[in-house]
């Protein structure tokens, strides 16, 4: 055991050692439902600019590159992968899917394969150069790039310990670069192990091979990592001995014409921390990109959480190990990697003994650092896989697919399964379904539109969106810096809201204000035969409100006061405004959507009981629970039963055909109500009033509830009234109404926050 291993086993160091961050890049071609390469342009719904953060293009116009941010657990990586995949799939045109394997589907003639139509001419020129030098077919291979940063805190602790142990006098930056260079050399020496364990490109369609003689005589482990994969010409020189020589040799390859650009250097380890290699000398190496993994054939998003964790701990093992490969070892490892990649799929690997020794040594490390049991179990599965090649992905593929035809059909079917899964809940964002639905929709649009995004507080629904240097924090999907803090309190306080609006000639219902229960009860007799509403003075989303359209008994009046006083110390008794209630969604001086919210209800068919009609209506896939669906499940609780009783009905009564049965008097979507989009039908005068209301209240974003007698007639002093102004108005009922065309107001919000953002949709 060396001093580093002893050091790592200390409790606080052990924790830092395991705190590595990981980000995944997954490539994959768009295909038709029939499994053919898609020849269509990059989907216009997705920002096609090179600055687009999550959905990019690799070599070909058909080749998507889906990129996660760096996160600290495999589960979080998978959440992002799922979300980005779903956005990509739901953005595709012509019902296209994503090809699920590293080797491409059947390829058309070269002249039909378009290089990526990017906004940067230099990026297009580079791809054209690759075509001239390597041909199009090689570039059509896809894979997984695994980006990993060892915890900077851990490296700093090791640096400080190295000063004590061996008198290391390097700066932290130089120590870190040497740390990553040693890791790179070790990885290149033992990369063959990952090619064996995760190789999943045993065969390819004949259209991939440039000449028949290129085709292997038998299925292999990984064509992508074979001599037919990404390999530079023999005259390209490189070293990982030290950073200065690495930079010098890489630059020489470019200046002397062996490479056209530094990124043409095809190594399975790429040093990361700057756009240009020379800048690494100033910045230091920040993290490494490992570029050899094949897309896993049974993973919906190209890789599984267990694979991510194993890869992480394999890399950490190469830090832990006493090994320090030199460049002779590196070249041996590269050659061995190619040989293993080209081995017959079911053949035991020539390097099995070395592989077992490494994996068993890794198992010892996992015990020493107290790794999670799941990682220990996964590593044992890898030991079993090393012993038995029939357990490898390549062998599993050949067992089930048999030949190229089976491979192509299996790829088509798996792509179809992933496609159907993505579309199962089009209103939700997979991976983040625990979050509020409006926030999920905003995240979906931010991914699609190319913004960078940080989840600052998942439980509090707080995001930070970035475009270039511009940053905006958004809470609950539409609470932003664009609205003043005081606006929240103005709209929460119904007395202040009404007073301000009345000053500007806007009709609001008359009301009485009480802060003592006994004083409020004294006026109960005035409302025995009068339509009225009892509500808390400060409320939002209809909380604590009771509505009486035909007056109320003293007991009903008292019960309503009890409800309201539980929400606030001051209560309003307000004249009821007749008409139909409409929610106006106002943003930046414009009405973006108007919905008629109808309380929970069912329509009779002449055969079904009320409870059967409720069950049928609840089968709508847009209905769910806890605000995780556009519409809520309709309940049949005490409130609904009492509402039925007022109509002379019970849950077991059959409802005549066409008759509407009301289950809730309030119109809230959160209690099973329906939203009906009516923006196009609403008279413009009411839209103008709503815009004026938001301006008077001093806010850019508001949900305004108006009672209107006839939306087709112009507004007058007595045919409408504001009943409530809401901050942080619900968005999902506008985006996914029960009836009518939804309005994607989350996209409007992004444009409002980032007016300078442009979107590239192709130059042809």
Secondary structure as UniProt FT lines:
FT   HELIX           3..8
FT   HELIX           11..18
FT   STRAND          21..31
FT   TURN            33..34
FT   TURN            44..45
FT   TURN            50..51
FT   STRAND          55..57
FT   TURN            61..62
FT   STRAND          63..67
FT   HELIX           74..91
FT   TURN            94..95
FT   STRAND          97..98
FT   HELIX           110..112
FT   HELIX           121..134
FT   HELIX           136..139
FT   STRAND          144..149
FT   HELIX           152..166
FT   HELIX           172..190
FT   HELIX           192..198
FT   HELIX           206..208
FT   HELIX           212..214
FT   HELIX           223..225
FT   TURN            227..228
FT   TURN            234..235
FT   HELIX           243..255
FT   TURN            256..257
FT   HELIX           262..264
FT   STRAND          269..272
FT   TURN            277..278
FT   HELIX           279..283
FT   STRAND          287..293
FT   TURN            297..298
FT   TURN            300..301
FT   HELIX           305..320
FT   HELIX           327..341
FT   TURN            345..346
FT   TURN            350..351
FT   HELIX           352..368
FT   TURN            369..370
FT   HELIX           373..387
FT   HELIX           389..391
FT   HELIX           393..401
FT   HELIX           404..422
FT   TURN            423..427
FT   TURN            430..431
FT   TURN            433..434
FT   HELIX           437..449
FT   STRAND          452..457
FT   TURN            458..461
FT   STRAND          462..467
FT   TURN            468..469
FT   STRAND          470..475
FT   TURN            476..478
FT   TURN            481..482
FT   HELIX           485..492
FT   HELIX           494..503
FT   TURN            504..505
FT   STRAND          511..514
FT   HELIX           517..521
FT   TURN            522..523
FT   HELIX           524..527
FT   TURN            528..529
FT   STRAND          532..536
FT   TURN            541..544
FT   STRAND          546..548
FT   HELIX           554..567
FT   STRAND          571..575
FT   STRAND          580..587
FT   TURN            588..589
FT   STRAND          590..598
FT   STRAND          601..603
FT   HELIX           610..617
FT   TURN            618..619
FT   TURN            621..622
FT   STRAND          623..624
FT   TURN            626..627
FT   STRAND          631..632
FT   HELIX           638..646
FT   TURN            647..648
FT   TURN            651..652
FT   TURN            657..658
FT   STRAND          660..662
FT   HELIX           669..671
FT   STRAND          674..677
FT   HELIX           679..681
FT   HELIX           684..697
FT   STRAND          701..708
FT   TURN            711..712
FT   TURN            717..718
FT   STRAND          720..726
FT   HELIX           732..735
FT   HELIX           745..753
FT   TURN            755..756
//
